[in-house]
Amino acid sequence: MATLGDIVNPEVVSSALESAGVASARDAALTLERAWPYRRLPLVALYREDGGAPGRWWTVAALPGGPFPGALKRGLKNGRAVAVPSLNAVLQRFPDDVELHGLAEATDSSLARERLAPWLDADFEARSVEAEPIGYKPMRRFVARYRFVSRDGTEQTLFGKCFRPGADEESWSAHSALAHTMHGQPPPEPNVAPPEGRIPEWKMLVWRRAPGKPFLQLLEDADATSVAERIGAALAALHRSDVAWQRRHTTADELSTVWRWIELAKRVFPHSAPRLDRACEELIRLTHDPSPSRLRPSHRDFYDKQVLVHGEKMTFLDLDTACLAEPELDLGNFLAHLRLRRLQRPQLRTDEVGNALIEGYVARTGPPDRRRLHFYEGCAITRLACVYAFRPRWRGLASELLEEALTSISDKARQGRTVHAI
């Protein structure tokens, strides 16, 4: 009987693919990149072929105990996916994807040259184009960098992101609404890089390269704390804006997300179950009922990679999950990622950076709610502990992250239920 642990075991997966007659799987060893729960699927694992070119990906999706998701049914019928009975899973090889139907075309350089031409400068004549995959989350999204070269050797770069059906429209609307709201506003209002356009049949949005560096690359700089303060002020401006997003994310939604990760980690790594159960119990103690009046425009996936710093300008990236939520959600997620960075690079002064972020935020909009901030930071750290358990390169950090989560939320939970402002 196959287990979820088998899905994240490269040797077991390679053997199963050979048994299923997938001949090309024998050409190179497979390496697990990462795995996660996805909608009704208990586990999706992304593998790459060792030594292969970018984009040599395989996806193995564990089948649910109940009905098949419709996309998987269609994928098995039209050949985009193959059943692997010994794993109780389905397999797809990039660019086949049961949800992202435009990938084959989006990764074809000749087609990309034709379809992306409208977003190049009018006098730029592309002689060649290279389509380089730079990010892929099966059944959710794919990102490619397109490098265009003219006859005289000059270059232009565009980025394309493919989405599952419907998500492209949501991302387009979220970026457009914020760009309209923030247009012409001076710093510290965040800049937003809206898509230049879209290719509907590929479910693709198209961006130009935005100026600046991700804050992640600046964490060791001498002025990291002052930059963090400006990021906090820009985040406060987002939360105070009146951008008309409709989607909501409540405390129940946040707990549900963390719970799915906890349940997956417990099934694959049973030894972690006692500590994960403790973390879940402590988070439930910190849970609160959000007041609808506190729901504000939220990035929802806000951390150091999502902010481009260019002088005084802060550009917020990837508003794909933008919604209305409590302000502490973005703050807690950013602080949790700073804890992760400290474990990855102990020389970083992440406590100072985190304090500066909060100071910049408070100066613009007032203090966040202490209890709510602890709740969302605890949720994010716990989720990250589970996430990194499924990333082989950083798997050693998972236990340390879980300990950070337990120490943080246990201490805060013992402080009682009284709400204090920071």
N, C-alpha and C positions, 0 to 999 in steps of 0.2 A: 504494500500500500504506500503510494507516494505521500510525502509530507511537504509542508511549506519549506522546511529546511532543505529539501532536495532541490527546490527551485533556485536557491541561492548557492548551490554547490556546483562549481564549474565542471568538476570531473563527472558528477552524476548527469548534469545537463548535456555535456559532450557525448557521453555514452548513450543517453536517451535519443539524441538527435541522429546518431549513427544508426541506432536500431530502427528509427523511424524512416531511414532511407534518405536522409538529407545529406547527400554526398559532400557538398561543399563545406559542411561543418568539420570535415576531417582535414581540411587544408591548413588550418591554423588552430592553435589552442584558444580557448575562450577565457576572457577575464571579466569578472563581474564589475560593472561600474557602480551601480546602485540599484536599490529596489524600494518599493513603496506600496501602500494600499491605494486602490483607485476605484472610486465609486462602489459598485457591487462586487468588484473583483477583490479577493482577499490579498493578492500579492501580484505585482508586476515587476519583473527583473529585466534590466538592460545589460546586455553583454556586448563586448567588442572583440573582434578578432585580433589577437596579438600580432603586431607588426603590420597590420593592414592599414590601408589609407583611411583618412577620416571618413566617417560614414559607414564603416564596415560593422554595422550593428545588428544584433539579434535581440528580439524581445520574446520573453517567455512569460505568459500570463496564466496564473493558476485559475482554474475554473471555480465558480462559486458553487455552494451546495444547492442553491435554488436554481431558478430559471436562468438561461444564458442571457446576457445583455444582447439587445438587438444587433449592435454593431458586430459582435463576434459571430453571430449567426450568419449575417450577410458576408462577413469576411471569409468564413469557411466555405460558403457557397460559391463566391466569386474568385476564390483562389488567393486572396490576400493573406490568409492565415491557414495553418496546417495543424491538425490535431496531433498531439503527442500523448497517446493513451498511458504510457508508462509513467508520465509525470502528472497525469490528470490536468493537462494544460494545453494551451494553444501556442503556436510559434508563428512569428512573422519576422521576415528579414527586410531590413531597410533597403529600398524606400517603400516597400509594401507596408501599409498601415490601415487598419480597419476603420479609423476615424479620419485620418489626414489624407484625403484622396488625391491631393495635388502634389504630393511629394516627388513622384517620378518626374513630373514636368518641372517642378521648382528646382530640382538638382541637375537638370539638363542644361548645360551651358548655352547651347544654341537657342533653346527656347527662352531661357532667361534673358539672353541678349536682346531678343525681339520684344519680349513683354515688358522689360524694365526700361527700355529706351526712353519712354516719355519723361522719366524722372532724372535723366542726365541733362547737363547743360545743353542749350540749344545748338551751340557750335561744336560740341564734342562728338567726334566720330569714332565710335568704338571699333577697334580692330579685333579684339579678343576679349573674352570674359572668363573668369575663373569663379566657379560656384563652390565655396568652401563651407561645409557644415560646421557650425560652431556650438550647437546645442540642440538636444533632442530629448523630449520626454514623450514616449510613445502614447498615442491616442489623445494627446493634449496639445503639444505645440512642437514646432521645429524652427530653428533660426539658422540662416545662412548669411555669410558675407560674400558679396559679389564685387570682385575687383575688375573694373573695366580699364583696358589699356588702349590708348589711341595710337595712330600711326607714328606720331612723334615721341611716343614713350610716356606721355603724361597719363596719370591715373585718376580715376574717380571711384568712390566706394559707396555702395548702397547695402542696406540690410533688409532682409525679408523675413517675416515671421508668419508661419502657417499655423492655423488654429483648427480645432474641431468645429463642426458646424454650429453656428450661433455664437461661439466665443469670439470670432473675429468681429462681429457686429458689436458685441459688448465692449471689447477693447477699443474699437474705433470711437464709439460713443463716449466712453470714459475719458479718453485722451482729448477728444475734441471739446467736450464740455469744460474740462479744466483749462485747456489752452484758451478758450474763449473767456473764461472767468478771470484768468490771470493776465490776459493780454495787456501789455503796456504798464503793468505794475512794477515799481522799482523793487530792488532787494529790500528786506529779506523775503519777499514773496517768492515762492519757488518758480523756477522756469520749468516748462514742460516741453518735451520734444514730441509734438504730435506727428503721426504718420503723414508722409507726403501723399499717400494714396493707397489704393488697394487693388488687388486682382481677385475679383469675386470667385471665379471658378477654382482658384487655388486656395481660397479662404486665407489669402495672404495680405498683410499690411506691409507697407514699404516705408523705410526710414532712411534719412541721410545720417552720416556720422555727426554726432553732437560734440562740440568742443569740451575739453576738460578731462580730468582723471577721476576714476572711482575713488571714493573716500577710503576704501580698503587699502589702496596703494599709498595713502598719505598718513597712515596711522603712526608711522615712526618719525614723521617730520616734526621739527621743533614747534611748529604752529598748529599741530593737530588739535589742541584744545580750543584754540580760537576758532578754527574751522568748525569744530563740533558745536560751538556756541551758535555760530551762524546757521548751522543745519537745524538746531533746535528752534531758532527763530523762524526759519522757513517752514518747518513742520507746523508750528503754531499758526502761521498764516494760512496753511492749507486747512487746518481744523476750524479756523474762524471764517473761512470762505463760505459762499452760498452756492457752490457748484451743485447742480441738480442731479446727483446720482440716486438711483432708486433701490439698488440691491442693499440688503442689510445683513450684518453679521453680529449676532448677539453672544452673550456669555454661553448660552446653550450650544450655539454653533461652535464656539471655540472649544468647549469641553468635548463635544462630539468628535472634532478633528483629533484632539490629543488622545481620546479614548481609542480611536481606531488604530493609531500608532502603537499605543500601549498593548492592545490586544494582539497585534501582529508580532511585536517584539517578544511578548510572552510565549507565543506559540513557537517561534523559531529559536529563541534563547530561553528555555524554561528556567534556567538558574537565576535569571534576572527578575522572575515574577514577584518575589516578596518585596523587593525595593520598588518595582513599578506599581504594585498595589498600594504601597504606602504613599507614593507620589500622588496617585489618583485620589486617595482618601484626603490628603492634605489640600489638594486643589478644590475638592468639593467643599471643604470647610471654608475656603476663601471665596467661594462662589457668592454672587450677589445678584439681585434683580436689577437690571439696568433700567433707568428712567428713559423713556423715549426722547425726552427733551435733551438728553446728554449725547445722543447719537449725532456724530459730526462726520464730515467728509474724511475718509480714512484711506491711506494707501493700502493697508492690510498686509503688505509683504515688505515692510520698511526696514532696511538694514544697510550696512556700509557699502555694499556693491550697487545699491539702487540710487546712489547720489553721485552725480558728476560734479566735481568742483572746478570752476573756471573763474579765477579771481574772486570777486564778490558774488558771482552768480552760482546758484545751486540748482541743478537740473535733476528733477525726480524722474526716474526711469520705470518702465514696466508697470503700468497702471492696469494690468490685466485683471487684477482681483479688487480693484477699487470699489468702495462701498461706503455705507454709513455705519459707523461703529463708535464705540466709546474711545475717546482720545488716547486713553492709556494703552490701547492695543498696539499702536505704532511705537510708542515709547518703550513699552515692555519688550517688544520684539527686537528693537534696536539694542537695548541693554543686554538682552540674552545673547545676541550675536557678539557683543563685546566680550562677554564671558568666554565664549567659544574662542575668540581670537587670542585671548590671554593664554588659553591652554595650548593653542597652536604655536604661539610665539610669545614665550614668557617675558621677553624683554619689553613688551608693549605696556604703556601706562594707561591701560583701559579704564581704571577707576577714575582717573582725572578726566579722561575723554567723556565718560558717562556723566560725570558731574557737570561738565561744561555743557553737554547737550541739554540736560535738565535746566541749567541756569539760563541758557538762551531761550528755552521754551517758556519758562516761568516769567522772564522779563517781558515777554510779548503777550501772554494770555493768562497768567496766573498759574498757581500750582496745580498739578494733577492730584487726583485722589489717591492717597497712599495705599489703601486696601486694594483698590482696583488695579493699581500699577503692580503690586506684588502678585496679584492673581495672573495678570497677563504675562508678566515676566516669567513666573513659574510655569505657566503653560508652554511658553516658547522654549524654555530650557529643557523641560521634560520632552517636548517633541523633538528638539535637536538631539537629545541623547538617543532617542529611538532612530532618528534619521541616520545618524552617523554610525550606528550599529550595522547598518546596511551599506556602508561605503568602506570597502576593504582598506583603502589607504589610510583612513582615519578611525578605523574601528577601535583602536586603543583608547580613543578619547571618550567613547560612549559611556564607560563606567564612571569616568571623572565628571562628565557632564551630569550624569544622573545623581552623583553625590552632591554636585553643586546645587542641583534642583532641590534635592531633599533638605539640604542645609538651609537654603534660602526660604522655601515655602514652609518648612516645619517651624523655623524661628518666627516667621511672620504670623503663622496660624496661631502660635501660642500667645501672641500679643493680645488675642481676644478679638471680638467682633466690632469694637468701636472704630469708627472711621475717622482718620486724622488726615490733614493735608500735609504735604511735604513742606 
